[in-house]
Amino acid sequence: MDYKRKPSPFLPCILQAVALLAIAPAAPASAAPAAGSVERGDAAFLLARDAYRNGERVRLGRQLALLQGHALQPWAEYWSLRLRLDDGDAGGVPDYLSRHAGTYLAEKLRGDWLRVLGEVGDRDGFQRELPGLVQPDAEIRCYAGQFADTDDMVRPLWTSGQDLPRACERLVDQLVAAGGLTVEEVWQRVRRLFEAKRVGAARNAAAYLPATEGFDGRGLESIAQMPARHLDRLPAGFAAKRGGREAALFAVQRLARTDPQDAAKRFSRIESRFTEEESAYAWGQIAWQAAQRHLPEAVAWYEKAAATALSEEQMAWHVRAALREHDWNAVQRAIAAMPPTLAAQPDWTYWQARALAAAGRTDEAGALYQTIGRQPHFYGNLADEELGRSVEVPPRAPSPTAEELAAAATNPGFQRALALIRVDLRIEGVREWVWSLRGMDDRALLAAAWFAQNNEIWDRAINTADRTLAQHNYSLRYIAPFSDRVRPKADQLALDNGWVYGLMRQESRFIMNARSSVGAKGLMQLMPATAKWVAQKIKLAGYHPSRVTEMDTNVTLGTNYMKMVLESLDNHPVLASAAYNAGPGRARKWRAERPLEGAIYAETIPFAETRDYVKKVMSNAVYYNTLFEGRPQSLKGRLGTIRARGQGETEVEKLP
């Protein structure tokens, strides 16, 4: 799988594509410049970006003049027009939209223009340009609602609890003035904002409540900081008005975040003062927090929450709490209570099938397994094995033709994406790339994935190949670069190559200089403190923090850390994967007092990021080893059983 050492399987097509390009017409102005001008053009582009950020229109214009013919000239033009829009000047915008119709930048500029038109109240201009926008955001949809006099369209945004742009706030005001927003809808938003720890936003939403509700938002910060004290000091008449009861429910909800059992005890004392729905809401909050702490009481507390509407996250944790207790009847009931669209997701489809199988309803279980079987993800893999099928890779699609490769190589969006990545504007480059994939069929996607691989943009190769529906190339989906430098290190430490690559694929998508928001670096995303600790532990000669993104150093440190966490956690790859992402202490804490199925352990990890990470790493490992070894693999076998807490653990506390 090492594409740097072995001849490319696409070499004949490459030669044909080169021949086609040699006789093709001259490239458009947005095509990539000659190699000798790349460095100069890139420098001018970065100076143009700095000028845009500083609002320096004249300086930006000078750099734009130097970018004629450069792949990123359209970006500098966009920045120039964007500064003019800020000054209320839309001159040049229609021409740009015409010349770059269908591109990511045209969509971006049109959205900017629509926001300006909406803000100044230009109804005719807004309604003229709106049909050309492919993906309107919430703000633009709310401007559209204003101009179309349809204030009710803001209701889904209101009930979702998400932030409301100013344009949407105006629609809410109109909706309230028309009597279209009920008091209950206001309270539901206040609750959702409380749950999201957004006390200030909740106070603002509560301003839409009538004075008769008796809600005093002045003490909310105090309740948030000291919820137990608020519950201890409730006045005798606190429950006379809904505002007093909701403030108490907020205190219960906040206390449950730190101590669900204490919250349950305190709420039980005052439960009789609340309505049935309010009481159920409190128990739903307590149960949700208890489930994330793996408390056995969570299942019973969820039963007390039947009279309230749970969020999707609460519903998910209801299932997880039941799984943790091996209560398959409760699993089945919890999934049956989900909205159909949620219950149909692969994770809940799989667990519902398991619950049905546990109840002896094997035909129904098999029918559900079939709906997600053959899907290339954690639960599709598990469903296949329940149906008696091993995890396999599908037949490899025919290689792209010379024409397909040439189309990918000359795609202006791809060229801009690669140029942006080259100048370390990866986020912008990824957006250009993803936009350019819109509407592509499997053949075009595979050619684009090959083009990304050939340019060593490994993450785009993976994500693009992942999109195919009927024709697949799993050697692109599960690309394995640097094998001459990665696999020897894994073999030296007796680590499973599929697991190493599966983890690396999830950590960085093989981006060598990847940096996370929390400071992790390199192919294996090492935190500086962890890298330093491992380097000292293995006595790595000449180590310096500046070397952590170097491939050999990063892989050496990363694989050694994998070995350490694996050995310290019962040699179980599920535990070690969780430890690599969230720390060994947490991986140990999440074990149960009795043996736990590996899939249930993964499903009940409290951190959403780590939960998703572990599932993907384990599924990745199966596919990598299927490709490496040329034979089907078992995900269930890899997941195995997690022994009870404390068994097979060594020196966990000493690992960072």
C-alpha positions in Angstrom: 0.0 0.0 0.0 3.0 2.4 -0.2 2.3 4.6 -3.1 5.7 6.3 -2.8 7.7 3.1 -3.4 5.5 1.0 -5.7 4.6 1.9 -9.3 1.2 3.6 -9.4 -1.5 1.3 -10.8 -2.7 4.3 -12.7 0.6 4.9 -14.5 -0.7 4.1 -18.0 -3.6 6.5 -17.5 -1.3 9.2 -16.2 0.8 9.0 -19.4 -2.4 9.2 -21.5 -3.6 12.1 -19.4 -0.3 14.0 -19.9 -0.6 13.4 -23.6 -4.1 14.8 -23.7 -3.1 17.8 -21.7 -0.2 18.4 -24.1 -2.6 18.9 -27.0 -5.3 20.6 -25.1 -6.2 24.3 -25.6 -4.5 26.9 -23.5 -5.5 26.7 -19.8 -8.0 29.4 -18.6 -6.8 32.3 -16.5 -7.6 30.5 -13.3 -5.3 27.5 -14.2 -2.2 26.9 -12.2 0.8 29.0 -13.2 4.2 27.8 -14.5 6.3 26.1 -11.8 8.8 28.9 -11.8 6.2 31.5 -10.9 4.5 29.6 -8.1 6.6 30.9 -5.3 6.3 34.5 -6.4 2.6 34.2 -7.0 2.1 32.5 -3.6 3.9 35.3 -1.9 1.7 37.9 -3.6 -1.4 36.0 -2.7 -0.4 35.9 1.0 0.3 39.6 1.0 -3.1 40.1 -0.6 -4.7 38.1 2.2 -3.0 40.2 4.8 -4.2 43.4 3.1 -7.7 42.1 3.0 -7.6 41.3 6.7 -6.4 44.8 7.5 -8.9 46.4 5.2 -6.2 47.9 2.9 -7.9 48.2 -0.4 -5.0 50.0 -2.3 -2.4 47.5 -1.1 -4.7 44.6 -2.0 -5.2 46.0 -5.5 -1.4 46.1 -6.0 -1.1 42.4 -5.1 -4.1 41.5 -7.2 -2.3 43.0 -10.2 0.6 40.6 -9.6 -1.7 37.5 -9.5 -2.9 37.6 -13.1 -3.0 33.9 -14.3 -2.4 32.5 -10.8 -4.8 29.8 -9.6 -5.8 31.9 -6.6 -6.5 35.1 -8.5 -10.2 34.6 -8.0 -9.7 34.6 -4.3 -7.9 38.0 -4.3 -10.7 39.3 -6.6 -13.2 38.1 -4.1 -11.5 39.9 -1.2 -11.3 43.1 -3.2 -15.1 42.9 -3.9 -15.8 42.0 -0.3 -14.1 45.1 1.0 -16.2 47.2 -1.5 -19.4 45.5 -0.3 -18.5 46.5 3.3 -18.5 50.1 2.0 -21.8 49.7 0.3 -20.4 49.4 -3.2 -21.6 46.3 -5.1 -19.9 47.4 -8.4 -18.2 44.4 -10.0 -20.2 41.8 -8.1 -22.6 40.8 -10.9 -19.7 40.5 -13.3 -17.7 38.3 -10.9 -20.8 36.1 -10.3 -21.2 35.7 -14.0 -17.6 34.9 -14.7 -17.3 32.4 -11.8 -20.8 31.0 -11.9 -21.2 27.7 -10.1 -18.0 28.0 -8.0 -17.5 28.1 -4.3 -16.4 31.7 -4.4 -19.5 32.8 -6.4 -21.7 31.2 -3.8 -19.7 32.8 -1.0 -19.9 36.3 -2.6 -23.6 36.0 -3.4 -24.3 35.1 0.2 -22.3 38.2 1.3 -24.2 40.4 -1.1 -27.6 39.0 0.0 -26.7 39.8 3.6 -25.9 43.4 2.7 -29.1 43.6 0.7 -31.1 42.2 3.6 -29.5 44.6 6.1 -30.3 47.7 4.0 -33.8 46.4 3.2 -33.5 46.1 -0.5 -36.4 43.7 -1.1 -36.2 43.8 -4.9 -32.5 43.2 -5.1 -32.6 40.5 -2.5 -35.4 38.6 -4.2 -33.6 38.9 -7.5 -30.4 37.4 -6.2 -31.8 34.8 -3.8 -32.6 32.1 -6.4 -28.9 31.9 -7.4 -27.8 30.9 -3.9 -27.5 27.1 -3.5 -27.1 26.9 0.3 -28.7 29.8 2.2 -27.8 30.0 5.9 -30.1 30.9 8.8 -29.6 34.6 8.5 -30.4 34.7 4.8 -33.4 32.5 5.3 -34.6 34.9 7.9 -34.1 37.9 5.6 -36.1 35.9 3.0 -38.8 35.5 5.6 -38.9 39.2 6.3 -39.3 40.1 2.6 -41.9 37.4 2.0 -43.8 38.3 5.2 -43.6 34.7 6.4 -42.5 35.1 10.0 -43.5 31.6 10.9 -40.5 30.1 9.1 -38.3 31.2 12.1 -40.2 28.8 14.5 -37.9 25.8 13.8 -34.8 27.9 14.5 -36.4 29.2 17.7 -37.3 25.7 19.0 -33.9 24.3 18.1 -32.2 26.4 20.7 -29.5 27.6 18.3 -28.3 31.2 18.1 -30.5 33.5 16.2 -28.9 36.1 13.9 -30.3 39.6 14.1 -32.4 39.1 11.0 -34.1 36.2 12.8 -34.7 38.2 15.9 -36.7 40.6 13.8 -38.9 37.7 12.6 -39.4 36.5 16.2 -40.5 40.0 17.2 -43.0 39.9 14.3 -44.2 36.4 15.3 -44.7 37.5 18.9 -46.6 40.6 17.9 -48.9 38.5 15.7 -49.5 36.1 18.6 -47.9 33.3 16.8 -45.4 32.3 19.5 -46.9 30.5 22.5 -45.7 30.8 26.1 -44.9 27.1 26.1 -42.6 27.6 23.1 -40.7 30.4 24.9 -40.3 28.2 28.0 -39.0 25.3 25.8 -36.3 27.6 24.3 -35.4 28.8 27.8 -34.9 25.2 28.9 -32.8 24.3 25.9 -30.6 27.2 26.4 -30.2 26.4 30.1 -29.2 22.8 29.1 -26.6 24.3 26.7 -25.1 26.4 29.6 -26.1 29.6 27.9 -27.6 31.5 30.8 -27.5 34.9 29.2 -29.2 33.8 26.0 -31.9 32.1 28.2 -32.5 35.3 30.0 -32.9 37.1 26.7 -35.4 34.5 25.5 -37.3 34.8 28.7 -37.9 38.5 27.9 -40.7 37.3 25.6 -42.6 35.8 28.5 -45.7 37.6 29.8 -45.2 39.3 33.2 -47.8 36.9 34.7 -45.3 34.1 34.4 -43.3 35.5 37.3 -39.8 34.8 36.0 -37.0 36.8 37.5 -33.8 36.3 35.6 -31.6 38.4 37.8 -30.5 35.6 40.0 -29.7 33.0 37.2 -25.9 33.3 37.5 -26.1 32.7 41.2 -28.3 29.6 40.6 -25.8 28.4 38.0 -22.9 28.7 40.4 -24.6 27.4 43.5 -27.7 25.3 42.6 -27.8 23.4 45.8 -28.0 26.6 47.8 -30.9 27.8 45.7 -32.8 24.6 46.3 -32.1 24.7 50.0 -33.4 28.3 50.2 -36.6 28.0 48.2 -39.3 30.3 49.6 -42.5 28.7 50.7 -44.4 30.1 47.7 -41.9 29.5 45.0 -44.2 27.1 43.1 -47.1 29.5 42.9 -46.0 30.7 39.5 -44.3 28.9 36.7 -41.3 31.2 36.8 -40.5 30.1 40.3 -40.8 26.4 39.4 -38.7 26.8 36.3 -35.9 28.5 38.3 -36.0 25.5 40.6 -35.8 23.2 37.7 -32.8 25.1 36.4 -31.1 24.5 39.8 -31.9 20.8 39.6 -30.6 20.6 36.1 -27.3 22.4 37.1 -26.8 20.3 40.2 -27.4 17.1 38.1 -24.4 18.0 36.0 -22.0 17.6 39.0 -24.0 15.2 41.2 -27.0 13.4 39.8 -27.7 11.5 42.9 -27.7 14.6 45.1 -30.0 16.3 42.5 -32.4 13.3 42.7 -32.4 13.4 46.5 -33.2 17.1 46.6 -35.8 17.1 43.9 -37.6 14.2 45.5 -38.3 16.4 48.5 -40.1 19.1 46.4 -41.4 17.0 43.5 -45.0 17.3 44.7 -44.9 21.1 44.0 -44.5 20.6 40.2 -46.8 19.5 37.4 -46.5 16.1 35.9 -44.6 17.4 32.9 -42.3 19.6 35.0 -41.5 16.6 37.2 -40.8 14.4 34.2 -38.5 17.2 32.8 -36.4 17.2 36.0 -36.1 13.4 36.0 -35.1 13.5 32.3 -32.3 15.9 33.2 -31.1 13.8 36.2 -31.3 10.6 34.2 -29.3 12.1 31.3 -26.5 13.1 33.5 -26.6 9.9 35.5 -26.4 7.8 32.3 -23.2 9.7 31.2 -21.7 8.7 34.6 -22.7 5.1 34.1 -24.9 5.2 37.3 -27.2 2.2 37.5 -30.1 4.3 38.7 -30.3 6.1 35.3 -32.6 3.5 33.7 -35.2 3.9 36.5 -34.9 7.7 36.5 -35.6 7.6 32.7 -38.8 5.8 33.4 -39.9 8.7 35.5 -39.3 11.1 32.6 -42.0 9.5 30.3 -44.3 12.6 30.4 -41.8 15.1 29.0 -40.3 15.5 25.5 -36.6 14.4 25.6 -34.0 15.8 23.3 -32.3 13.4 20.9 -29.2 13.4 23.0 -31.3 12.4 26.1 -33.0 9.6 24.1 -29.6 8.3 22.9 -28.3 8.2 26.5 -31.5 6.3 27.6 -30.5 3.5 25.2 -26.9 3.6 26.4 -28.0 3.4 30.1 -30.0 0.3 29.3 -27.1 -1.2 27.3 -24.8 -0.6 30.2 -27.2 -2.6 32.5 -27.8 -5.3 29.8 -31.5 -4.5 30.0 -32.5 -5.4 26.5 -36.2 -4.8 27.2 -35.4 -1.2 28.2 -33.2 -0.9 25.1 -36.1 -1.9 22.9 -38.5 0.5 24.6 -36.1 3.4 24.5 -35.5 3.0 20.8 -39.2 2.5 20.1 -39.9 5.9 21.7 -37.5 7.7 19.3 -38.8 9.6 16.3 -38.6 7.3 13.2 -35.8 9.3 11.6 -33.7 8.9 14.7 -34.5 5.3 15.3 -33.6 4.5 11.7 -30.0 5.7 12.2 -27.5 2.8 11.9 -26.5 2.7 15.6 -30.0 2.5 16.9 -31.0 0.1 14.1 -28.3 -2.2 15.2 -29.1 -2.1 18.9 -32.8 -2.5 18.3 -32.0 -5.6 16.3 -29.8 -6.9 19.1 -32.7 -6.3 21.6 -35.1 -8.1 19.3 -32.7 -11.0 19.0 -32.3 -11.1 22.8 -36.1 -11.5 23.0 -36.1 -14.4 20.5 -37.5 -12.4 17.6 -34.7 -13.4 15.3 -36.6 -12.8 12.0 -37.3 -9.2 12.9 -33.8 -8.8 14.1 -32.4 -10.2 10.8 -34.6 -7.8 8.8 -33.1 -4.8 10.6 -29.5 -6.1 10.2 -30.2 -6.3 6.5 -31.1 -2.6 6.3 -27.6 -1.6 7.5 -25.5 -4.5 6.4 -22.8 -4.0 3.7 -22.5 -0.4 4.9 -18.9 0.6 5.5 -19.0 1.7 9.1 -18.9 0.3 12.6 -22.5 -0.8 12.8 -22.7 -2.0 9.2 -19.7 -4.2 10.0 -21.3 -5.6 13.2 -24.6 -6.2 11.4 -22.8 -8.2 8.7 -21.3 -10.4 11.3 -24.6 -11.0 12.9 -25.8 -12.1 9.5 -22.9 -14.5 9.3 -20.8 -12.4 6.9 -17.2 -11.3 7.4 -16.1 -7.7 6.8 -14.8 -7.5 3.2 -13.9 -4.9 0.8 -16.0 -4.6 -2.4 -14.6 -5.4 -5.8 -12.3 -2.6 -7.0 -13.7 -0.4 -9.6 -12.0 0.0 -13.0 -9.2 2.5 -13.0 -10.1 6.0 -14.2 -9.7 6.6 -17.9 -7.3 9.2 -19.3 -10.3 11.5 -20.0 -11.5 11.2 -16.4 -8.1 11.9 -15.0 -7.6 14.9 -17.3 -11.0 16.3 -16.2 -9.9 16.1 -12.5 -6.5 17.6 -13.2 -7.9 20.6 -15.0 -10.8 21.2 -12.7 -10.3 24.9 -11.6 -11.8 24.2 -8.1 -9.4 21.4 -7.5 -6.5 23.6 -8.7 -7.5 26.3 -6.3 -7.9 23.8 -3.5 -4.4 22.5 -4.0 -3.0 26.0 -4.2 -4.7 27.0 -1.0 -3.4 23.9 0.8 0.1 24.7 -0.5 0.0 28.1 1.2 -1.3 26.6 4.4 -4.9 27.7 4.0 -6.2 24.2 4.4 -9.7 25.1 5.7 -10.3 27.2 2.6 -8.8 24.6 0.4 -11.0 21.9 1.8 -14.1 24.0 1.2 -13.1 24.6 -2.4 -12.5 20.9 -2.9 -15.8 19.8 -1.3 -17.8 22.3 -3.3 -16.2 21.1 -6.5 -17.3 17.6 -5.8 -21.0 18.5 -5.9 -22.9 16.5 -8.5 -20.1 14.2 -9.4 -20.8 10.6 -10.1 -18.7 7.7 -8.9 -16.3 7.8 -11.9 -15.6 11.5 -11.4 -15.2 11.0 -7.7 -12.6 8.2 -8.1 -10.7 10.3 -10.6 -10.7 13.2 -8.2 -9.5 10.9 -5.4 -6.7 9.6 -7.5 -5.7 13.2 -8.4 -5.6 14.1 -4.7 -3.5 11.0 -3.9 -1.1 11.8 -6.8 -0.6 15.2 -5.2 -0.2 13.6 -1.8 -3.3 15.4 -0.4 -4.2 12.2 1.5 -7.2 13.5 3.4 -8.9 14.6 0.2 -8.2 11.3 -1.4 -9.8 9.5 1.5 -12.8 11.7 1.9 -13.5 11.8 -1.9 -13.2 8.1 -2.3 -15.6 7.7 0.7 -18.4 9.3 -1.3 -18.8 6.7 -4.0 -22.1 4.8 -4.0 -21.7 1.9 -6.3 -18.1 1.8 -7.7 -15.5 1.8 -5.0 -11.7 1.7 -4.5 -10.9 0.9 -0.9 -7.2 1.3 -1.5 -8.1 5.0 -1.8 -10.6 5.0 1.0 -8.0 3.3 3.2 -4.9 4.8 1.8 -1.6 3.7 3.5 1.2 6.2 2.7 4.6 6.1 4.3 4.5 2.4 4.8 8.3 2.0 4.5 8.6 4.2 7.6 5.5 3.3 9.6 5.2 -0.4 9.3 8.7 -1.2 10.5 8.1 0.8 13.7 4.8 -1.0 14.3 6.4 -4.4 13.6 9.3 -3.6 16.0 6.8 -3.0 18.8 4.6 -5.9 17.8 1.7 -3.6 17.1 -1.1 -4.5 14.7 -0.5 -2.6 11.5 -4.2 -2.2 10.7 -4.7 -0.7 14.2 -1.8 1.7 13.8 -3.0 2.9 10.4 -6.6 2.9 11.5 -5.7 5.2 14.4 -3.5 7.4 12.2 -6.2 7.8 9.6 -8.6 9.0 12.2 -6.1 11.2 14.0 -4.7 13.2 11.1 -5.8 11.8 7.7 -2.1 11.6 7.2 -1.5 15.4 7.2 2.0 15.6 8.5 1.7 19.1 9.9 -1.8 18.7 11.3 -2.5 20.7 14.5 -5.6 20.3 16.6 -7.3 23.1 18.4 -5.9 21.8 21.7 -2.3 21.7 20.5 -1.9 18.1 19.3 0.6 17.8 16.4 1.6 15.6 13.5 0.5 12.4 11.9 -0.3 10.8 15.3 -1.5 14.0 16.9 0.7 14.1 20.0 0.2 16.6 22.7 3.5 18.3 23.6 3.6 17.0 27.1 2.9 13.5 26.0 5.5 13.7 23.3 8.1 14.9 25.8 7.2 12.2 28.3 7.4 9.4 25.7 10.7 10.7 24.4 12.2 10.6 27.8 10.8 7.2 28.5 12.3 5.6 25.4 15.4 7.8 25.6 15.0 9.2 22.1 18.3 10.8 21.2 18.3 14.4 20.1 14.6 15.0 20.8 13.4 18.6 20.8 9.7 19.8 20.8 10.3 21.4 17.4 10.8 17.9 15.9 7.4 16.5 17.0 5.9 17.1 13.5 8.8 15.3 11.7 7.5 12.1 10.4 10.0 9.6 11.9 9.9 11.4 15.3 6.1 11.6 15.4 5.6 8.0 14.4 8.3 6.8 16.8 6.7 8.6 19.7 3.1 7.8 18.6 3.6 4.1 18.2 5.5 3.8 21.4 2.7 5.6 23.2 0.2 3.2 21.6 2.3 0.3 22.9 2.4 1.7 26.4 -1.3 2.3 26.7 -2.1 -1.0 25.2 0.1 -2.9 27.7 -1.3 -0.8 30.6 -4.9 -1.6 29.7 -5.2 -5.3 29.4 -3.7 -5.3 25.9 -7.2 -4.4 24.6 -7.2 -2.2 21.5 -10.6 -0.7 22.4 -9.4 0.5 25.7 -6.1 1.7 24.2 -7.9 3.6 21.5 -10.0 5.4 24.0 -6.9 6.1 26.1 -5.0 7.5 23.1 -7.8 10.0 22.5 -9.1 10.8 26.0 -6.3 9.6 28.4 -5.7 6.3 30.2 -7.4 7.5 33.4 -10.7 8.1 31.6 -10.5 4.8 29.6 -10.1 2.9 32.9 -12.9 4.9 34.6 -15.3 4.0 31.8 -15.0 0.3 32.5 -17.8 -1.5 34.4 -17.9 -3.5 37.6 -18.5 -6.6 35.4 -17.3 -7.7 32.0 -18.7 -5.6 29.2 -19.1 -6.3 25.5 -16.5 -4.2 23.6 -19.2 -2.7 21.4 -21.2 -1.6 24.4 -18.1 -0.1 26.0 -17.5 1.9 22.8 -21.2 3.0 22.6 -21.3 4.2 26.2 -18.2 6.3 26.2 -19.4 9.7 27.7 -17.3 11.9 25.4 -19.0 12.2 21.9 -15.6 12.8 20.2 -14.0 9.8 21.8 -17.0 7.6 21.3 -17.0 8.3 17.5 -13.2 8.1 17.4 -13.0 4.6 18.9 -15.7 3.2 16.7 -14.0 4.6 13.6 -10.5 3.5 14.6 -11.7 -0.1 15.2 -13.6 -0.2 11.9 -10.7 1.3 10.1 -8.4 -1.3 11.5 -10.6 -4.1 10.1 -10.5 -2.6 6.6 -6.8 -1.9 6.7 -6.0 -5.5 7.7 -8.4 -6.8 5.1 -6.4 -4.9 2.5 -3.0 -5.8 4.0 -3.7 -9.5 4.5 -6.0 -10.1 1.6 -8.7 -11.9 3.6 -11.9 -11.0 5.4 -11.7 -9.8 9.0 -13.9 -9.8 12.1 -14.7 -6.6 13.9 -16.5 -8.4 16.7 -13.4 -10.5 17.3 -11.4 -7.3 17.7 -13.9 -5.7 20.0 -14.1 -8.7 22.2 -15.0 -8.3 25.9 -13.7 -5.6 28.2 -12.9 -7.2 31.5 -14.2 -5.8 34.8 -12.7 -2.6 36.2 -9.2 -3.2 37.6 -8.4 -6.4 35.7 -5.4 -6.4 33.5 -4.4 -2.8 34.3 -0.8 -1.9 35.0 0.7 1.5 35.8 -2.2 3.4 34.3 -1.7 6.4 36.6 1.9 6.9 35.3 0.9 7.4 31.7 0.0 11.0 30.6 
